[in-house]
Amino acid sequence: MNFEQADALNEVIRAVGIRHRALSIAALAPFGIHPGHKLVLFELDTAGPRTQAQLAAATGFEPPTITLSVRQLEDAGLVARRPSPTDRRATLVELSDKGRTLLPELKAAWCRVAEQAIASFTAIPLDQLTDTLADLAASLDTSRDRAASDPFNEPVPALPRDIARSIRQRPNPVERS
C-alpha cells in the first residue's frame, strides 16, 4: 500500500468514527443520555443486574468511567443501586422502572442511527457490511497476537461484550490467504 492509499483509508475510517459518534450523540440527546450510557443500559437489559466491575468488563470502560456513568444514570432515575444479596462488599446496578420504560424508545433511536448510517450505502448487503466492519474492528485490535516489536502494540479500550464475542468468532482477516 502506498502513502496516498494509506492516507485515504485512514481518513475515511476516522471520518466514519467521528460522524457516527456525532449521529449517536444527536439521537440519544433527547433521552438525556450519551452513547456510553446506552451501552450500560443495554447491558443491564441483556444481562440483568450487574456490579460496576461487571459493567466495566462488559462495556470496555474503565471503572472510574462506569462509576460516573452509573451515578449520572441513577441521578436521571434510569438505574438503581442495591446491595448484593451474595456479597456484602458489592453493590448491584439494575434498571429502574423508568429505565425499563425508556428501552423501547432508546432501541428505536439506535435502529434509526444504524439506518441513517447506511442510508445511501448500496455497495454490499447489510450482513456482508457488518462482517466487513467486524473484520476491520478485529484488525484494529492491538491486543490480538501482535508481535512484541510492533511499535503500535498499545492497549485499546475493549469492545462491548456482544461485539467482541462476534469478532472473536471470526478468523483474523490478516491470517486469511
C-alpha positions as CSV (number, residue, x, y, z in Angstrom):
1,M,0.0,0.0,0.0
2,N,1.4,3.4,-0.9
3,F,1.1,6.6,1.2
4,E,-1.8,8.0,-0.8
5,Q,-3.8,4.8,-0.3
6,A,-2.9,4.6,3.4
7,D,-3.8,8.2,3.9
8,A,-7.2,7.9,2.1
9,L,-8.1,4.7,4.1
10,N,-7.1,6.2,7.4
11,E,-9.0,9.4,6.8
12,V,-12.2,7.5,5.7
13,I,-12.0,5.4,8.9
14,R,-11.5,8.5,11.0
15,A,-14.4,10.3,9.3
16,V,-16.7,7.3,9.8
17,G,-15.9,7.2,13.6
18,I,-16.4,11.0,14.0
19,R,-19.7,11.1,12.1
20,H,-21.2,8.0,13.7
21,R,-20.4,9.4,17.1
22,A,-22.0,12.7,16.3
23,L,-25.1,11.0,14.9
24,S,-25.3,8.8,18.0
25,I,-24.9,11.8,20.3
26,A,-27.7,13.7,18.5
27,A,-30.0,10.6,18.5
28,L,-29.6,10.0,22.2
29,A,-29.6,13.6,23.5
30,P,-33.4,13.8,23.6
31,F,-33.3,11.0,26.2
32,G,-30.7,12.8,28.3
33,I,-28.1,10.2,27.7
34,H,-24.9,9.7,25.6
35,P,-23.5,6.7,23.8
36,G,-21.7,5.4,26.9
37,H,-24.9,5.4,28.9
38,K,-26.6,3.5,26.1
39,L,-24.0,0.7,26.5
40,V,-24.7,0.5,30.2
41,L,-28.5,0.4,29.8
42,F,-28.4,-2.2,27.1
43,E,-26.0,-4.4,29.1
44,L,-28.4,-4.2,32.1
45,D,-31.3,-5.0,29.8
46,T,-29.5,-8.0,28.3
47,A,-27.7,-9.4,31.4
48,G,-29.7,-8.2,34.3
49,P,-28.3,-6.6,37.5
50,R,-24.5,-6.2,37.4
51,T,-21.8,-4.9,39.7
52,Q,-19.9,-1.9,38.4
53,A,-16.9,-4.2,37.8
54,Q,-19.0,-6.4,35.6
55,L,-20.4,-3.4,33.7
56,A,-16.8,-2.2,33.2
57,A,-15.8,-5.5,31.8
58,A,-18.8,-5.8,29.5
59,T,-18.7,-2.3,28.1
60,G,-14.9,-1.9,27.9
61,F,-15.0,1.2,30.1
62,E,-12.6,1.9,32.9
63,P,-14.0,1.6,36.4
64,P,-14.0,5.3,37.1
65,T,-15.9,5.9,33.9
66,I,-18.5,3.3,34.9
67,T,-18.8,4.9,38.4
68,L,-19.5,8.3,36.8
69,S,-22.0,6.8,34.2
70,V,-23.9,4.9,36.9
71,R,-24.1,8.0,39.1
72,Q,-25.4,10.0,36.1
73,L,-27.9,7.3,35.2
74,E,-29.0,7.0,38.8
75,D,-29.5,10.8,39.0
76,A,-31.7,10.6,35.9
77,G,-33.7,7.8,37.5
78,L,-32.8,5.2,34.9
79,V,-30.9,2.8,37.2
80,A,-30.9,2.0,40.8
81,R,-28.2,0.6,43.1
82,R,-28.8,-2.0,45.8
83,P,-26.6,-4.2,48.0
84,S,-25.7,-7.6,46.5
85,P,-27.5,-10.4,48.3
86,T,-24.5,-12.7,48.0
87,D,-21.5,-10.3,48.6
88,R,-21.8,-7.6,51.3
89,R,-18.9,-5.7,49.7
90,A,-20.6,-5.4,46.3
91,T,-23.4,-3.2,45.0
92,L,-25.6,-4.2,42.1
93,V,-26.8,-1.8,39.5
94,E,-30.1,-2.5,37.8
95,L,-32.6,-0.8,35.5
96,S,-35.3,1.2,37.3
97,D,-38.9,1.1,36.1
98,K,-38.2,4.4,34.3
99,G,-35.1,2.8,32.6
100,R,-37.1,-0.2,31.5
101,T,-39.9,2.0,30.1
102,L,-37.3,4.0,28.2
103,L,-35.7,1.0,26.5
104,P,-38.1,0.6,23.6
105,E,-37.7,4.2,22.5
106,L,-34.0,4.0,23.0
107,K,-33.7,0.9,20.9
108,A,-35.8,2.5,18.2
109,A,-33.5,5.5,18.2
110,W,-30.5,3.2,18.0
111,C,-32.1,1.5,15.0
112,R,-32.6,4.9,13.3
113,V,-28.9,5.7,13.9
114,A,-27.9,2.4,12.1
115,E,-30.4,3.0,9.3
116,Q,-29.2,6.6,8.7
117,A,-25.6,5.4,8.8
118,I,-26.2,3.1,5.8
119,A,-29.0,5.1,4.1
120,S,-27.0,5.7,1.0
121,F,-24.9,2.6,1.1
122,T,-25.6,0.1,-1.6
123,A,-22.3,-1.5,-2.4
124,I,-22.8,-4.7,-0.4
125,P,-25.7,-6.4,1.6
126,L,-26.0,-5.4,5.2
127,D,-24.8,-8.7,6.6
128,Q,-21.7,-8.6,4.5
129,L,-21.1,-5.0,5.5
130,T,-21.4,-6.0,9.2
131,D,-18.9,-8.8,8.6
132,T,-16.5,-6.5,6.8
133,L,-16.7,-3.9,9.6
134,A,-16.2,-6.6,12.2
135,D,-13.1,-7.7,10.4
136,L,-11.9,-4.1,10.3
137,A,-12.5,-3.8,14.1
138,A,-10.7,-7.1,14.7
139,S,-7.7,-6.0,12.6
140,L,-7.5,-2.8,14.7
141,D,-7.4,-4.8,17.9
142,T,-3.8,-4.4,19.0
143,S,-4.2,-7.0,21.8
144,R,-4.6,-9.8,19.3
145,D,-1.3,-11.7,18.9
146,R,0.7,-8.7,17.8
147,A,4.5,-9.1,17.6
148,A,6.3,-7.6,20.7
149,S,8.3,-5.4,18.3
150,D,5.2,-3.8,16.9
151,P,5.5,-0.1,17.9
152,F,1.7,0.3,17.8
153,N,1.2,-2.5,20.3
154,E,-0.6,-0.4,22.9
155,P,-3.8,-1.5,24.6
156,V,-7.0,-0.1,23.3
157,P,-10.3,0.0,25.1
158,A,-12.2,-3.3,25.0
159,L,-15.2,-3.6,22.7
160,P,-18.6,-4.2,24.2
161,R,-19.1,-7.9,25.0
162,D,-21.5,-8.7,22.2
163,I,-19.3,-7.1,19.6
164,A,-16.2,-8.6,21.0
165,R,-17.8,-12.1,21.0
166,S,-18.8,-11.7,17.4
167,I,-15.4,-10.6,16.3
168,R,-13.6,-13.3,18.3
169,Q,-15.7,-15.9,16.4
170,R,-14.3,-14.7,13.1
171,P,-10.9,-15.5,11.8
172,N,-8.3,-12.7,11.9
173,P,-8.5,-11.1,8.4
174,V,-4.8,-10.8,8.3
175,E,-4.4,-14.5,8.6
176,R,-6.6,-15.3,5.6
177,S,-5.0,-16.3,2.3
